Amino acid sequence: MSGRQVFYEGRVQGVGFRFTCKQLARGFDVIGWVQNLPDGRVELQCSGDAGEVDAFLKAIAESELKSHIKTATVVPIPALAGVRGFEILR
């Protein structure tokens, strides 16, 4: 199991970013969550097989969201524990 924390910057709030991430996650064997941050960024954390995690993050980068993403900072993290599915945190 591999984990990633990603901070997305750009015009990533108010454009359906979190919803799209959740929809994309359904096509991959990943668990995790996505949330808006007070500073205007979006934070995503996910875990799964390294290939699935990488493919999921690539799908986000190549989706309709790409025009809203200025930068994406990816940080390796330990695999998430006690998380089921992929959720939007509020």
C-alpha positions as CSV (number, residue, x, y, z in Angstrom):
1,M,0.0,0.0,0.0
2,S,1.2,3.4,-0.9
3,G,-0.1,6.8,0.2
4,R,0.0,10.3,-1.3
5,Q,-1.0,13.7,0.0
6,V,-1.6,16.3,-2.8
7,F,-2.1,20.0,-2.4
8,Y,-3.7,21.6,-5.5
9,E,-3.4,25.3,-6.1
10,G,-5.1,27.5,-8.7
11,R,-8.8,28.0,-9.3
12,V,-9.7,24.8,-7.5
13,Q,-12.5,25.8,-5.3
14,G,-16.1,26.5,-6.5
15,V,-15.5,24.6,-9.8
16,G,-16.6,21.1,-8.7
17,F,-13.0,19.9,-8.0
18,R,-13.9,17.7,-5.0
19,F,-16.9,16.2,-6.7
20,T,-14.9,15.4,-9.8
21,C,-12.1,13.8,-7.7
22,K,-14.7,11.6,-6.0
23,Q,-16.2,10.6,-9.3
24,L,-12.7,9.7,-10.7
25,A,-11.8,7.7,-7.6
26,R,-14.6,5.3,-8.4
27,G,-12.6,4.0,-11.4
28,F,-9.6,3.1,-9.2
29,D,-8.9,0.9,-6.3
30,V,-8.1,3.7,-3.9
31,I,-9.3,5.0,-0.6
32,G,-9.1,8.5,0.8
33,W,-10.6,12.0,0.9
34,V,-10.5,15.4,-0.6
35,Q,-11.3,18.8,1.1
36,N,-11.1,22.5,0.6
37,L,-8.6,24.4,2.7
38,P,-9.2,27.9,4.1
39,D,-6.3,29.3,2.1
40,G,-8.0,28.4,-1.3
41,R,-6.1,25.2,-1.9
42,V,-7.6,21.7,-2.1
43,E,-6.0,18.8,-0.2
44,L,-6.3,15.2,-1.3
45,Q,-5.1,12.1,0.5
46,C,-5.3,8.7,-1.0
47,S,-3.9,5.2,-0.5
48,G,-3.8,2.0,-2.5
49,D,-1.5,0.0,-4.7
50,A,1.2,2.4,-5.9
51,G,0.1,1.8,-9.6
52,E,-3.5,2.6,-8.7
53,V,-2.6,5.7,-6.8
54,D,-0.4,7.0,-9.5
55,A,-3.0,6.3,-12.2
56,F,-5.7,8.0,-10.1
57,L,-3.6,11.2,-9.7
58,K,-2.7,11.1,-13.4
59,A,-6.4,10.9,-14.2
60,I,-7.1,14.0,-12.1
61,A,-4.2,15.8,-13.8
62,E,-5.6,14.9,-17.3
63,S,-9.2,15.5,-16.5
64,E,-11.3,18.7,-17.2
65,L,-9.8,19.9,-13.9
66,K,-6.3,20.5,-15.5
67,S,-7.3,24.0,-16.6
68,H,-8.0,24.9,-13.0
69,I,-4.8,23.5,-11.5
70,K,-1.8,25.8,-11.3
71,T,0.4,23.5,-9.2
72,A,0.0,20.1,-7.6
73,T,2.4,19.3,-4.7
74,V,2.6,15.6,-4.1
75,V,4.0,14.2,-0.8
76,P,4.4,10.5,0.0
77,I,2.6,9.6,3.2
78,P,2.0,6.3,5.0
79,A,-1.0,4.3,3.8
80,L,-4.3,5.6,5.3
81,A,-5.7,3.4,8.0
82,G,-9.4,3.1,9.1
83,V,-10.6,4.8,5.9
84,R,-13.3,3.2,3.6
85,G,-14.0,4.4,0.1
86,F,-13.2,7.9,-1.1
87,E,-15.1,10.8,0.5
88,I,-15.4,14.6,0.4
89,L,-14.6,16.2,3.7
90,R,-16.4,19.4,4.6
